[in-house]
Amino acid sequence: MTAMRRMLVRCAALLLAAAGAAAAAPPPGDSLYQTALALQDQQGRRFDFAALRGRPLLVSVFYASCHSACPLTIETIARARRAAGAGAPDVLMVSFDPAHDDVAALAAMAAMHRVDAAHWRLARPERGDVEAFAATLGVAYRPRGDGDFSHNVVIALLDADGRIVARSSRLGEPDAAFVAAVRRLAAAR
């Protein structure tokens, strides 16, 4: 093995060790990754919320049978991602109605809104406290008794460690300050 090759192998090993150590470090105390959630997305893939750590993320909560605020939330996030341009963070939307939002309902909603599964995950919690997760985002919800929910809307931008960098409750045309925060975080990667 040449000296150059040995040096490259050592550098690669050091980089892998550093990446492993960073991934193994616990998330900061103000990280949403402190909330343990086992999720299943619109493609049936199971994953832990904390596994998304390491890159910025746009996050919100929803329920698939919503006919007003939740579809608008998806459209607003899509517009914010387009406005942010290349490098816009991926999206995670977590259902607060897992009893009704099975994989088929999530897939139907994803198809209806033509979301790209490479960048969007509509997910249902299988384990964990979705109410605490929603509350940390700033979302309150309650069932109305007719299968619908009363809820507010918050779209949060998380940094790579799961800290909330920016929030928006604006629906329709994205909040310019929120889009600017998304751009800054995307550019810093």
N, C-alpha and C positions, 0 to 999 in steps of 0.2 A: 504494500500500500504506500503510495507516495505521501510525502509530508503534507502536501496541500489537501489530499483526500482525507488524511487523518484529522487535520485541522477542521475540515468541513464536517466530518462525522462528530467530532467533539462539540462544535458549535451547535449542530442540530440537536445533539443530546442535551446540551445546556438549555436550549430554547424549549425543548419538550418538557424538561424538568421544571423550568420556570412556569410554563403554561399549566402544568399539572398542579403545582403548588398554589398558583393563583386560583385555579378552579376549586381546589380543595379548601381554600380559606373560607370561613363562614362569611355570609353576606353582612354588610354593615347593619347596624341596629335599626336604621330608618328605611331599610330595603323591603319592598313588597315580597321579595323572595323569602322573607321570614314566615310568610303565610304558606303553610303546607297545603298544596292542592294537587290531587291526582286527577288528571283531565283526560278526556277522550274527544278528539276533534271530528270534523265533518267527514273525514275519510276513515274513521274508525281507529286511528292511531292513538295509542295510549302514551302519556308522557306526564312527567312531573313539571309543575310550573317552574320550579327552580332550575330545571334543565335549560331554560331559555336564557339564563344568565350569560353574560358575555357580549351582548350587543344591545343597542337601543331597541325599544319596543313601544308601539302605540297600543294602549290597553283600554278596554271599556267592558261594561256588562250589558246584558240584553236578555230577551226571551224571544224565541222564534215565532210565536203566534202573535206578536205585537204587530199592529197595523199602522202605527203612527211614529212614535219617537224612535224606536229601534231601527226601522228601515232608514229613517233620516240620519241616524247616527252612522250607519254604514256608509251612506252616500257622502256624509260630511267627512268621514275619515278618508274615503277614496279621493275626495277633492283635495284634502290637506296633503295627502301623499303625492298627488300629481303636482300641486303647487310647490311642494318641497323639492321636487325634481329627483334626479338620480341619487341613489343612496338613501332614499327615504326608508325609515325603519319598517320592519314587518309589523303585522297587526295580530293581536290576540283579543278576541271577544269571548267572555265567559258567561254562560247562561246562569241566571239565578232561578231557572225553572227546570232543573234536571229531571223531574218526574215526567215531564212532557217532551222535553227537548232531547230526544234520542238521536242517534247518528243520522237516521233518515230525515228528521226534521232539520237538523243542522245542514245536511247536504242540500236539502231543498232550498233553504234560505240562501246558502252560498251560491247555488245555481241561479236563483231568482235575481240575485244582485251581481252575478257574473264576477265573483271575487276569485282571484288567482290563488290557488291552494299553495303555490310556492311562497306566497307572501302573507297570506291570511289564514288564520286558524279560528274557526268558530268552534267553541269547545263547551263541553258539559262537565261539571265536576262529578267525579266518582267517589272521591273522599275529600274531606277537608271542609273548612268553614267558609263557604262562599259569601255568607252574610258579612263576616269580618273583612273579607277581601273587598267586597263592594264598599263597605263603610270606610276602609282605608283610602279608597279612591275618592270618597266623598259622595257616594251614591246611597240613597235610601230607597227602599221599595217595600211594598206590602201588597198582598193579594186583595183583590176587590170582591172576591166571592163568585164572580161570573167567569173565572178562568183567565181574566186579565189582571194586570198589576198596575198600581200607581207607582210611578218612579220618576226620579230626576235623571238627567243625563250628564255624565262626565266622561270626557276623553282625556286620558293621561298619557304623557310622554315619559317613559322610564329611561334612565341611563343604563349603561351596561351592567351596573350592580343592582338595578331594580329600584333606585331612588326616583321619586317623582320630581321631574325637572320643570314641567309645565302642565297646566290643566286648561281645559276649555269646556264650557257648557253650551256653547253656541252651536246651533243646528242650521243646516243649509249651507250658506257660504262660510268657509272656515275663517276663524279668527286670525287676523293677520299677525298678531303677536305670537300666537301659538305656532303658526306656520314658520315664523322666523326662528322660534326655538327649535323646531324640528330640523330646519336647515342647518342651524349652528351645530346641533348634536351630530347630524349626518356628516358635516364637513370636518368635525373633530375626530372622526374615526380613522 
